[in-house]
Amino acid sequence: MDLITVWFVLLAILWTGYLVLEGFDFGVGMLLPVLDRGRGLDRGRGLEAPSSHLDQRGEREANDRRRTMLTTIGPHWDGNEVWLLTAGGATFAAFPHWYATMFSGMYLALLLLLVTLILRNMGLEYRHKRTDREWVRRWDLAIVGGSFLAPFLVGVALTNLVAGLPMTEHTMGSTRYTEFDGSLLSLLTPTALLGGVTVTVLCLAHGAHFLALKTTGDIREQARAVATKAGLASAVLAVVLLATLGAQRGTAASWVVSGIAAVALLAAIAANAKGAEGWAFTGTSATIALTVVAYFLMLFPNAINGRGDSPDLTLAAAASSPLTLQIMTWAAVVFTPIMLGYTAWTYWVFRRRLSVDDLPQPVGAH
């Protein structure tokens, strides 16, 4: 296996790690307005300012439930985003033409993703700094909005790479360059939008399984109920999406992997119904991982598939020099085990279940 293929595989691993790990904390963020009320409290008000009939005890319980959900991802969310930063940096170094084409063709979409992640992260950092109700409510809106929009944009971007982008070929001297030749609207195809919705709903189910695994009591039971509904919805969407992409770009390997992904998702739904939260979470983790693998199998040997009669941007044309790839490979051999070991250690340390009773009383910073 040559180094170009090695780095393509490593990028697939990095995107897999990002979507599996960041996917569940996106899901937890989406569920803040869904699981913040107990069975005895007023339902359906979400993140809106409470009405006068909702007493202070109800407000406090709703806020404590949100704090419990956010605490489950507190030790992990910023570490999960390292996978995205590493994937971006690795693409820039290993495949600079791929990186340049994506960030020129998808500039506005990727800028929106960056702003979304920044606002969401600010919400996760600043929400607890004050106890003022309006302060907390606004940061909750940033967390929930970012948790919906970020996976949607990632799904749209990755699906576009596989489904195909409008590309054109330019010649400079004796060298030919394949560049993006479209606009923001050309990214919003039905297939790309379906990819965004599918990734979002799958992250929702993944986050619900994570909450069911990491909490006790009422939150756990409600998370399991949401996971069943989201899991069934994501199963339908994923089948349609992978069948659509497979009909356009599928290979024997990608069809097999897509089929295994569908089986893993159905197994996750069944495990959740039996109360086996660990197996349910493993099932959605496998589904996301296998979906990314199927995407990259449908992409290989290209970095970006051309739409229609457009030329493809191949990995060979997008790659850095052999010396650069060699240096990067040695760096990856040293640092990848360290990153994986540290990530596994943090999840082991923070493995216990949480409940509202475990929360410390918030201290306002006025």
Beta strands, then each sheet from edge to edge (+ up, - down):
strand 1: 167-172
strand 2: 175-180
strand 3: 302-304
strand 4: 313-314
sheet 1: 1+ 2-
sheet 2: 3+ 4-
end
